[in-house]
Amino acid sequence: MSDLAVTEIVSAVARRLHQGSLTRETARRLQHAILGRLDEGGYHRVELTRDVHRRTEHYLLSSRATPLRAADALHLALATSARAASLATFDARLAAAARAAGLAVYPG
C-alpha cells in the first residue's frame, strides 16, 4: 500500500463525512486504523520512486483502450512495481488496465 492509497481512502471517507453518513469521530478512527496497520507492517509499503513515475508515464502513454488518469496510473504502477498479484478498485478503467497488466481485480 502506498501513501497515495491512504490519501485516496481518506478522501472517500471525507466524502461520506461531508454527506453526513459518517461522524467526524468515525472518520478519524478509520484514518488512524489504516495508518496504524501501515505503520505496524500490516501492509507492504510501496514508495513513489523515480522508477514508479517512469512506469506510470508508460501506462499513461500506452493504454489507448483504457486511458487512465494520473492517479490511477500511479496506483497501477505502484502495484506492478511491488509485484502485487491483485489490485482493489471500484474504477472501471483502472480495473480494465489492471487486468490487462495481469493483475486480479477486487471486487471482481
Phi, psi and omega in degrees: 000142178254165174297332175299317179296319178299314180298320179295319179295315179296326176299317178295320177297317180297322176301315179295323177299312182290334176281348179090007181269354173227148173275161177300320180296317178296318179300316179295320178297319178298314179300313181294325179294316179296313180297322179298314178298320179295314181292330180279355181089012178293337176235148174283120182277131178241127183266151173281103180251175177300318179298321178296320178296319178295320178295321177301313180298323176300313179297321180297321183274339188255346185264082179287320183292326180228080181299135183252151169279161185304313182296322179293319177296324176297316178300316180296316179296319177298316181296314182288327176296326180274002182057039177293151177269341184211166178219136177260125178200152173253002181272121185296320180293316179295320178299315180296317179293322178295317177298318179297331178275001177092013181264145169286148183238134178237140351291148187285000000 
